[in-house]
């Protein structure tokens, strides 16, 4: 089984169609919606983790593109101004997947990209406003 995180952008006319349903039904993919912004009549965005056979993931992505859905590899980065960070831990308290943690022994902030779901909770929790997540 392979995993791939993708950022999907749906044109307004596609937002009300069950496109992600077809990824499950027709391509046997497990879809985990990590983040969504969908409003009727407006462009929609989903951050999705697809799990399945590599060839099925590729076929599913081709299907999405055939439906005029823009597919981009999900950014795996979080912007943190380390010089201004005071390692207070406020961001770690709200990080459910534990992508942000204070390192034992040094109490320095550590970011694990593989655990991050780009929810943005850390951005709101940071008292210095030095964390940014692109979506």
N, C-alpha and C positions, 0 to 999 in steps of 0.2 A: 504494500500500500504506500502510495505517495501522498504528500500534502503540499498544497500550494495556496498561498494567500494572494488574493487579487482584489483590486479596487475596481468596482463596476460602476459605470456612469450610464444611466438609462435616459434616453430622450423623453420628453414629456408624453409623447404619444404611446410609449411603451410601459409607463409606470403602472398602469392598471392591468397589465397582462401577466399571467402566471408563468413567467419565463424561468424563474429559479426552480419551480416545480418540475420542469422538464429535465433539469440537471439530475434530479433524483430519479425520476421515472424512466427517462430514456437513456441516461448515461450511467446509472447506478453509482452516483456520487453522493457522498455524505456532505451536506452543506451546513456549515456553522456560520451563521451571520453574527459577526463580531461587532458591527456598527452599521447603523442605517440612518438615512435621511431621505424620506420619501413623502412628497406632497403631491396630491392630484393636480395635474396641469403644469407641474414644474419638473425640472430635471431631477432625477433620483440618484442617490449614491448608496452603494453597499460595500462594506469591507467584508469579504467572505473567505473562509478557509474551506477549500475543496479537498476531500480525501477520497482516494480511489485508485484504480489502476492508472499508471501514467498515461497510457493511450486513451483511456476514457476521459481523463482530465483534459487532454489536448482536444479531443472531440467535443467535449462540453464547451470549451473556450471557443472553438470554431463556431459552434451553434450560437453562442452568445453574440459573437461578432456578426453572424448572419442576420441577427435580429436588431442590428444597429446599436448594440450595447458596446460601449468602449471598455476594453479590458486592459488594465495595466497591472504589472507586478506591484504588489503592495509595498510601499516604502517601509523599510525595517529600520527606522531611525527615529530617535526622539532627540530634540534639541534641548540641551541643558547647559547653561552657562556655569561651568565648573568653577571659574574664578570667583563668581559672586555667591555660589552655593555655600551655605553655612552648615550643611549636614544636619539640619534640625529634625529630619525624619517625618515631617508633616505629610509628604507625598507617599511615604511608605505605609502610613496608617490607612490610606484609602486605596492602595493598590491591591485589589483582590487576587490577581494571579501571581503576586509577589515578584513582579518584574523589577521593581525598585525595592532595595533593601539596604540597611546599614550593615556594613561588613563587620563581622565579629572581630574584636581586638583593636580595630582602627576607628570604627564608627564613621567611616567614609561611605558616601552614597555610591551604590553599585547598581548598574542597569543591565538586566538580562534581556536582550532583544527577542530571544525565542519565546519568552513568556508574555511579552507585551501584546495586548489586544487593542491598543490605541483608543481606549475609552475616553481619555481626557480628564479623568478624575484627578490625576496628579497636577494638571495645569491649574485647576481650580483650588487645589489644596495648598499650593506653594505660596507662602506669604510674601516672597520676594518677586513672584511672577517671572521666574527665569527658566521655566519649562515650556516648551512648545511641541505640539504633536501635529504633523501635517496630515490632513485628510481631505 
